Amino acid sequence: MFIIFVIGITVKPSIRTLNSYITMARNLKIRDLTLRDGQQSSFATRMSQAQVDRCLPYYKDANFYAMEVWGGAVPDSVMRYLNENPWTRLETIYKAVGNVSKLTALSRGRNLFGYAPYPDDVIDGFCRNSIESGLGIMRIFDALNDVDNVKSTVKYVKQYGGIADCAVCYTVDPKYPEPGFFAKLMGRKSHEQVFTDAYFLDKAKQMAALGADIITIKDMSGLIPPRRVATLVKLFKKNIDIPVDFHTHCTPGYGLASVLAAIIAGVDVVDTNCWYFAEGTGAPAIELVHVFCKKLGVDTGVNMEAVAKINTRLREIRKELNQSVFGTEKPEPKPFNPLTDTLPAEIDARFDKAIKAAQADDEAATIDACRKIEAYFGFPAPNELVQKAEIPGGMYSNMVAQLKQLKAEDILPRAMELIPSVRLAAGLPPLVTPTSQIVGAQAVNCALDEKAGRPMYTNKSSQFVGLVKGEYGHTPVKIDPEFRFKICGVREETPYDTSKYQMQPNPELPEAGGVKLAANEKEVLLLELFPLVAKNFLTDMKVKAYAASKPAEPKAEEKKAEESVAAAITGNTVTAPLPGRIIEFKVKVGDTVKAGQEIVVLEAMKMENSVTTDYAGTVKQILAHPGDNVATDAVLVEIV
């Protein structure tokens, strides 16, 4: 029996009173990332619709507050690698799960899901169609933390009945060398820190003022240690009267410890993955968070029985993706179901130690206990290379997958080394898509330049040029005008002018019976956001549909294709500076060209690279075709 002592008087509480104490237990909302960020971080976004469908019956019963299922790299990747329709993915998940969990997408502010700034009418149409297709929450961020770039998306998401979740991108300052004695005598000062607590709070306040319904601390690189996130959570809760979410990754080894610290600090929502898609480059496992919450008396509301069923399917899918993406079987964590499995006493004690350490603000002990828990279950050890380069786990896994596809894996270590210096030169942008992709791809370009004996930045993507020029918004620190001139040919920051935006062409397709390339608004939006990828995807879809609608014709005798044989090369050549896929040729046979003129547009690591000629003359022959995958130094054009 419960007895309450009040000023020396013994009181027996009523059942109603006891129930009120019970219901006062703190609640914590869980956003599951498995079907978006989880598979993006661990498997380079190669999870097919059929694989997703195998999990959906159990997600309806899991009762997550939210499920992140769309946005990020998903719309691009499902078309590029899986030949699937991104809208179908969102609509299929909504049909299966309904409103049990709010479906979330990750949007890049004015860049939406693409790599360019878009005008308001495109953002309007995109938000409206997303919400009509079942989206509940749009998590909106800007890769530069430029708040001006999220305004339009917040406006339209709320206009159409969605929840605007604005994310402040967490990042860190580079590790500048301290000026030496004589440098200090000459008046040189240490670099002032840019990414301070005040910096992040200011961004959060600005987003709240825009009408944000949730503020997320978005630690895409997993770089935030427990003490720092606890400080920021408390700071945000004190100064902003809307829920605070915490998003992180485990790549450098802080993720689980930092989530624990955030929970103790009073965060409202945390992002997790299901067991077999968790930890490593992904977010912490819901199963480990569940154990912590049970010990803390925190109620997540998640049905862990349903989560266990999801994991049964994810274990199978993990094996399939390891083979299809990496070509090998990778170690998996020990199976664990917190509802049925008893933890060894030593490991159970480590959970208690981690909690006590986090409550006492003992950061080192918190990290140590959490890492030993993760090690016991067989999760990957902290990635020191990623920690040093200060990059997101998803960026790392995508770089590995894409370099493997390009058969250029050998340059990965050097590219990783170059990322910090490329980032600093480009104005210190937080490394989150698209800037992570832009900076990462440029580091690869620089590594390839170096390997080939060329000056670094000889090859630069059009997106890197746009970033340095100012087309993506204001960078956290000013870019050296001389570096901007070297990259862009101008010294002054030049913002992107959306008034000059031109919609992508939408031609008729003779090979598909004359239908339009994009037949409706959703397809038009895909074409706007992913011009090359969507064009290929939609063309293929329309051609196949047309072929299927035609009656079968008797087979005619196969005609021998006339093979064109390239003439012997006697003139100067334009070669591929890096491996990639040809988007288009800017010249044709017989054209007169000048030295420095753009000849070819080459796609590598999702970035467009302009290939120019060092020679003036006449185009004698073109030795490749749009869509061809070419290796480094492959001859593309001959000029005489």
N, C-alpha and C positions, 0 to 999 in steps of 0.2 A: 504494500500500500504506500502511495506517495503522501508525504506529510510536508506541509509548507509552514515555516516559522516566520511570523510577521510581528516584529516588535515584541517578542516574548510570548505571543499568543499562538497556540497550536491550532492550525486550520486544516480541515480535510477538504481538498478541492473537489469540485463537482466533476462529473465525467466530461461536461462541456469545457471546463477549464483545462483539464488534462489534454483534451483533443486540440485545444487552441495552442498549447505548448508544442504538441507534436507537429502541427501544421506550420509552426514557425520555422521549421527546418529550412535552411537556405536552398534555393533552387538554382541550378546551373543549366543553361541551354547548350546543346551540342549541335554543331553543324558538321555533318559528315561530308568529307571531301573525296571519298573513295572513287566515285565515278567520273571525277574531273581531275582535280589536282593530284589525287593519289595515283591514278594511272599515268598522268602526265609526268610526275616526278620519277616514278619507278620504271615505267615502260614506254616512255616517249610518245604517249597518247596513241597507242595502237590497239586499244580495246574496241572490238567490233560491236555493232548493235546486237548481234546474236549473243555475244558474251554478256553484254549489259542485261539483255532480256532474261537471262538465266537467274539473275539476282533479284529482279524487280518484285516477284511475288512476296518475298520476305521483307523487302524495304517498306511495304505498306504497313506491316505490323511492327516495325522497329521503333516508330514514334520519335525519330530525330526531329529536333526543332526545324532544321533545314537540311537540304541536300544540295551540295554544289555539283551540278551535272553538266553545265554548259559554259561556254565562253573560254577564255584563255586560249589554248592551242586546239581545243576540240573542233570548232567549226572548220578551221583550215585542215587539220590532220585527217578528219574523217573523209573529206573530199580527196585530199592529196594522196593518202596512203590506203584508204579503205574503199574508195569509190562509193561513199554513202552520203545521204543528204543530211546536213546538220539540223535542219528544221524537223526532220522526221525523228531525230534522236530526242529532242526536247519534247515533242508532242507525244511520242511513245511513252516516255517516262511519266509524263503528266497523266496520261490515260491510265497507267498502272498504279500510280501512287496517289493521284488526286491531291487534295489539300491536307492530307495527313502531315506531310512535311512540306515546308515552303521550298520550292525549287529555286536555286540560286545560280546566277551566271556571273562570271567575272568580266567586267568591261573596262577598257582602257581609256575611259573618258572620251575626249574628242576623237581618239583613234579607234574607238569601238573595239572590234576584234581584229582590225587590220593594222597596217603599218603607216598610215597617212592620216592627217587631220581631215575631218569631214564637216561639211556645212550642216546647219541645223535641220534642213529638211530630210537629210539622210538619217541623222540621229533620231529625229521624230519618228520616221517610218520604222526604223529599227526597234526602238523602244516599244512602240505600239504593237508591232507584230510579235515581239518577244512575249509581252504580257498576254496577248490574245492566245498565244500558243502554250500558256501554262506557267510562265515565269512568275515567281512571287517576289523575289528579292534580286535587285541588281547591285552587285558589289562594284563600286565605281572607284577607280583610282587613276592617277596620272603618274606616268613614269618619272616625271621631273618634280612631282609634288607641286605642280603649278595649279593652284586652285581654280584659276580661270578656265582651265581645260575640263573641269568636271561640271561646270554650271549647267550646260545645256542638257546633259544626260540626267542630272538630278531633276531638272524641271520636267522633262518629258516622262520619266519613270513615275513621278508622283502624279502627273496629270492623268496618266492612264491607269492609276490605281495600284501601282507597284510600291514596294518598300525600297527606299534609297539608302543603301549601306555605303558610306564613304570611307575609303581606306587611306590612312596615312602610311606611306611606304617608309619602313624603317631601314636605315642604312648607317654606315659608319664612315668616319673620316679616314683617309689614307694614313698610313704610318709614316709621316714626314720625318726625315732625319733632323735631329736637333742641330741648329747652327753652331759651328765651332767657336772657340774662344775669339779668334781674330775676326770672324764674321760678326760676332756680337759687338766687338769694338767698332766695327764699321757701321753699326746701327741696324744690322739685320735682326729681325725679331722672329720668334717662333710663330708658326702658322696658327691663326685663331681657329678654334673648333667651329665647324659649321653646323653639324647635326647634334645640337644640344637638346636638353629636355624642353627648353623654351621654344626652340624651333618646331618640335613636334606638336607641342600644345597649341602654338599659334596656328599651325595648319589645321588641327582638329577643330579649333574654335571657328575658323573661317568656314570650314565645311558644315559645321552645325548651323552657322548663320545662314547658309544656303538652303537649309531645310532637310539636312540629313536626318534619317530616322535611327540609324546605327552608325557608330564610329568604330572602325576596325584598325587595330595596330597590326599592320601587315608586314611581318618579318619574313619576306620571301627567301632570304638567304640563310635563315636560321642563326643569325649572328647575335641575337639579343640574349644576354645572359640573365639569370634569374633576378638579380638585384635591379637591373635596369628595367626589366618589364614590370616588376612590382612597383617601382617608382613611377613609371608612366601610367600604369593602371590607376593608382591612387591619385595622381595628378589629374588625369582625365575625369575620373569620377567626381572629384572635388569641384572641377571647373565647368563640366559639361553635363547637362541634365538629360542625357539620352543613353541607351545601353552601349556598353563597350565590349567589343569582340577582340579576341586575340588569335592571330594566325601565325604559325611558325613552322619550321622544318627542323629535322633532326640531323641534317648532314654534318655540321661541325661538332655535334655532341651536346648542344644545349637544350634541344627541343623539349624533352620530357620534364627536365628540371624547371625550365622557364614556364611551362604550362602550369605546373604545380604552384610555382610562385605567384602566377597570375590569379589562380583560383583563390589562394589564401589572401591575396590583395583585394579581392572582391570583384573580379571581372564577371561580366554577365553571360558571355558566350565564349566557348572555346571551340576551335576547329580540330577535328581528329580524323583518322582513317581507321577502317576495319583492319584487323590483325595482319592479314597476308598482303596488304597493300600499304602497311604502315612502317614508320621509323625509317632509318637509312636516309634517303633523299626526300622522304615524305614527312607528313605530320605525325605526331605521336599516336599510338594505338589507343582506341577507345577503351579497350580492355584494361590497360594499365591505368588510364585516367579513372575508370570505374572503380578500381581497387582503392585508389587515393580518395575518391569521393565518398565511398562507403566508410572509410576510416574517419573522414572529416565530418560525416553527417550531412553531406551535400547530396541532394536528389537531382539526378539528371533527367529523369523521366524516360530514359531509353529502355526499351525492351531488349535485354541482353540475350534472351532466348532466340529472338528473331535475328539478332546480330550473329549468333552462333551458326544459324542456318545460312546466313549470307556468306560467312567465312567458309562453309563447306564448298560453296560454288567458287568463291574467290581462290581457294587453294588449287582447284582444277584449272582455273583461268590463268593463274600465276604460272603454272607449268607450261601452258600453251604459249603464253606471251614470252617467257624466257627463251623458248625455242624459236619462235617467229621473229623476235626482235634482236636477240643476242646470239642465237644459234647454239646455245648451251644451257644446261641445267644449272641453276644457281642455288646455293644453300637457302633453305627457308627456316624461319624461326620455329622453335618448338611449339607444337599445338598448345593452346591455352584457352580454356573457358572459365572465366571467374565464377560462374554459377555452380560448376560441377568439380573443378579441379582444386585441390588443396595445395597451397603454396608450402614449400619447405620452410621450416622455422627460420632459417637463416635469411631467406629471401623475404619472407613476411616481415622480419625485423628490419630489413633495409627500407621497406616502404615506410615504416614508423620513423626510422632515422632520417629519411628524406623529408618527411613532414616536419619533424622537430627542427631540423636544420633550416628549412625554409621559413618556419615561424620565427626562428631566432636570427634570420637574415645572415646565416652562415652559408654563403654562396658556394664556397669550395666543397663543403660537406654535402650540400644538396646535389651538386653536379656529380660528385663521386658516388653517392648512393644510387642515383638514377642511372648512371652509366653501368654500374655493377648489376642492377636489375636488368637492363637491356642486354648486357653481356650474357647473363644467365639464360635468357630466352633465345639467344643466338641472333640478335639483331646486329646489323653492321656496326663496326667500330667507327668512331668519329673520323671523318675524312679531313685530314690535315691539309691536303692540297687545296680543297675547296675552301677551308677556313682561311688559309693564307691568301688565296685569290679573292676572297669575299664575294662569292657568286652564289646564286640560287641553285638548289639541288636539281630543279627541273632544267635549268640552263645547262648544267653539267651533263645530265643524262642525254639531253637532246644533242649537245655537242658530240658526245661519244657516238650516238646512233648515226648522226649525219656525216661525221667524218669517216665512219665505217662504210657508209653508203658511197662516199666519194673516194674510198680507198686511200685515205690520207691520215690514218690513225697515228702515224709516227710523229706528226707535228703537235699532237695534243699537249704534251708537257710544256713545250715552248709557248704555245698559244695561251695556256693557263698563266704562265709567268708574265705575259705581256698585258693581260687584262687590266691590272691596276693602273699601269701607265697610260694605256689607251683611254681608260675611264677618266683619269685626271685631265688629260689633254682635251677631252670632250666636255668639260665643265662639271665633272663629278656627278653625273646622273645616278640616282639609285638604280641598282641592277634588277629590273623587273621588266617583263615584256611590255613594249617592244625594245626598250633600251638595252636589256640584257642580250637580246638577240643581235641588236645592232653592234654593240660593243664587242660581244663574243665573236661575231662573224668578222669584224674588223681586226680583232686580235689574230684570228686565223689567217686573214689576208696578209697581215704584217709578218707572221711567221713564214708564210709561203714566199713573200717577197725576200725575206732574209735568207731563206734556204736557196733561193734562185740567184742570190747575189745582187738583188735589186734594192734600192733604198726603201725603207719602210714607208707605207702609205702611197706607194706607187699604184697599188690597186685599192680602191676604196668603193664601197657600195654607195648607191644613190641615197640610201637611207642614212648612212653615216654622214654624207655630205649635208643632207637635210637637217640632221641633228646639230651639227656644228654651225650650220648657217643660222639656225634659230627657228626653223619651221615647226619644231615640236613644242616650242614654248621656251620659257626662261629656265636656263640651267641653274642649279644651286649656287655655283660660283661662275664668275665671268670667264669666258674663253679668251685666251690670248689672241688679240687681233691678227698677229702674224701667223699663228697656227691656222686661224680661220681663213686667212688669205691663201695659205698653202693648200688647204683642202678644198675651199669653195671659190677662190678667186675674188672674194670680197672681205673687207675688214670689219664692217659694221654688221651687227645682228640684224637679220632680215626675217621677220615673222612671216608665217604662211598666211596667204590671203585667200580665205575660203570663197570670196566673191568671184574669184577666177576659176573655181572648181568646175571641171567638165565631167559630166556623166560618162560612164563607159559605153562604147558602142554596143548596140543590141541588134545585130544583123539577122537576116533570115538565113536559114541553113538549107541550101539546096540538097545536101546529102541526107537531110532528115525530112524531106518532102516540103521544104519551104517554110517550116515553122520558125518562130522567133527563138533566138538563143535563150532568152529569159522570158518565160511565158506569163509571169505574175510578179507581184511586188516583192515577194520573198526571194524569188530567183534574181530579180534586179538587185536586191540588197546584197546577195552573195557575190554578184558580179562586181558591185562597187567595192566591197571589202576585200575580195580576193580575185583581182582581175584575171590573172593567168590561171590559177588553180580552178576557179569557178568556171572559166571559159572551157577548159578541158573537160571538167566534170559534166557540165550541162550539155556540151556537144555530144559527149559519149552517151549520156542518158537519152538524148533526143534521137540520135542515130539508132540506138538499140531499140527504142520504142517504135520507130518508123519501120525498121526491118521486121520486127515482130508482127506489125500490123499488115504486112504485105503477104499475099499468098505465096506459097512455095513455088519456085520456078525450077524447071528441069536444068540440071547441071550442063553447062556448055563446056566444050573442050577448053582446058586451061591454056591460056596463051603464055608463052614464055616472056617474062618481063625483060625488057631491054635494059641491060645494065650499063649505066653510064660509067665510063672509065675516065678517071681524072687524068688530065694531061700532065706530062712531066713538069715539075716545078722548076722554073728558071729565074723567077723574080724574087722580090722580097715577100716575106710572109708575116701575117698577123696570127699569133698563136694564143691559145687559152692560158692566161696567167695562173689559173687555178682550176681544179676539177669542178664541174657543174653541168647545168643543163642550159642549152641555148634557148633563149626566149624569142629573139628576133634578130635578123640582120638589118642594119640601117642602110645598106648599100645593095646594089645589084651589079651583075657583070656588065662592064662597059662604063660604069660611073667613074668620073674623075674625083679623086680625093686629095685632101691636104694632110700634111703631117699634123698629128694631134686630133684628127677628126674621129668621132665615135663611129665604130664599124659594126660592133656586135654588142648585144645585151645578154649577159650571162648570169643565170641564177645559181647561187651557191649558198647553202644554209639559209634558204628563204630570203636572201638578200639579192637585190639586183645590182650587178656590177657592169660598169661601162668599160668596154674594151676598145681602145683607140689604136690607131696606126702611127708608127714612128716614121712612116714613109709617105711621100707624095707620089702620085702616079695614077694609073688606071687599073680598075679591078679586072683581073684576067679570069679568075675562077673563084667560086665559093665551094669549099670542100666539106661542108656539113649542112645540116638542115635544122630548122626550128624544132625543138623537142628532143634533139639528140643529146645524150649524155657524153661529155667529152672529158678526157684526162688533161692534166697539166701539160702544156707545151704542144697539145694537138693543133695541127695547122687548120686554121679556119678560113682564111682568105689569102689569095696570092695577088700582089700588086706589082705591076711592071711600069 
